[in-house]
Amino acid sequence: MNERLLVVDDEASMRELLQIMLSKEGYEVVLATSGEEAMDLYQKQRPDLVITDIKMPGMSGLDLIREIRAVDSLAAIIAITAYASADDAVRAVREGAYDYISKPFQVEDLRSVIRNALEARKFRKEAPFRDDKVREQFAFSEIIGRSREMMDVFDMINRVATSKASVLILGESGTGKELVAKAIHAKSPRADKPFVVVNCSAIPETLIESELFGHVKGAFTGAVTNKAGLVEEAHTGTLFLDEVGEIPVFVQTKLLRFLQDREFRRVGGVESGKVDVRVIAATNRNLETEMQESRFREDLYYRLNVIRVRIPPLREREEDIPLLVDHFLKEFAREQKKDIKKVSALAMRVLRNYHYPGNVRELENIIERCVTLEQSDQLNAEHLPDRLVESVQRDVVTGDPDFPEGGINLDQATQDLEKKLILRALEMAGGNRARASRLLGITLRSLRYRLMKLGMDTDEATP
């Protein structure tokens, strides 16, 4: 069944335009000429999404948003605002609109906002049922995801868990490579045996051989007793070589011999030992490039790379962000004994638009910061790090603009871009002009002047 959209606007031409546009997209469209009529229709039909103009006689769009949210906290609402009305846009989001779009708008922009709003509504509706099933349906151990990319990872974990073959996990820093390794171990017949982690990047080059294979007394200065290595500790279990690309070449040779027959010799020793260990390795490096540069042995690479698992970066699985945010929010709220139950629509929009060079680990740190600073029962955008806002602004500035064949009015285009950036900064700052001015790199006085010059000022003073 197609999603039902309720369009609310007192202008007949806008209603007709939206009806034609949305019907072509396959939506069932219901029209209302006023806020009062829209509220009545909402109560009777409970549409999947509401698109409402802000400026209407009688019940305004802001009033309508407030009334709808009072009867349905999961309602998906998109506000239509005048282009220069920054305050209206901010207030609409504060009242509970998922997003806003400014007149005149592009069809693709509206299509994208509608798609995101419907997806967010679906996620919120499923949330009460997800808590008890999230691990069963979307997670292995602490891995959270529902995207197609992560489903492929989960499928691979299930397929390789029962094998004894070596596994090479590839992924950027912060994607959760160790979690995948733990999940493979947890689903394997070795689940009740040791899972030993070797952080190859954290062990000094002079000590890594000793840490892996152990040493005998007197093997080197400081070796005052015999010491078992990590490969012995992992006997009958799993040895996880994290950041295996950091192992120096001279140790790679000994690791290769170990992988071939699971035999090892302690540093300074003469006798060989043998262990039953499954090896899982992970790296954020391009090992093919490392081999070309003679920094990684080709024969070791093929020994490790029997089965390959690639973990996608967070920017390739945007639909997982709400699920991860919800998971981390609950975790840190419980840890800090705070009653924060939800994320504002504006904050979620910013979180979804960021590129996360630090991946899931960076998102986790961001949510921990926000929970720490938040004093209300809702995580708000004002506590998000400025780099998230700056990233969104860079996308606006550096995006390739359409250049019509007939040319453009450069002054008008520049003014439009300035309006867009100021509106975005005010939105990200929750309407706080002082913070918005800092985000824009200008003084508060300069921001006030530009708002007045561009016709974006209002009578209401903002801090």
Order of alpha helices (4+ residues) and beta strands (2+ residues): beta-alpha-beta-alpha-beta-alpha-beta-alpha-beta-alpha-alpha-beta-beta-alpha-beta-alpha-beta-alpha-beta-beta-alpha-beta-alpha-beta-beta-beta-alpha-alpha-beta-alpha-beta-alpha-alpha-beta-alpha-alpha-alpha-alpha
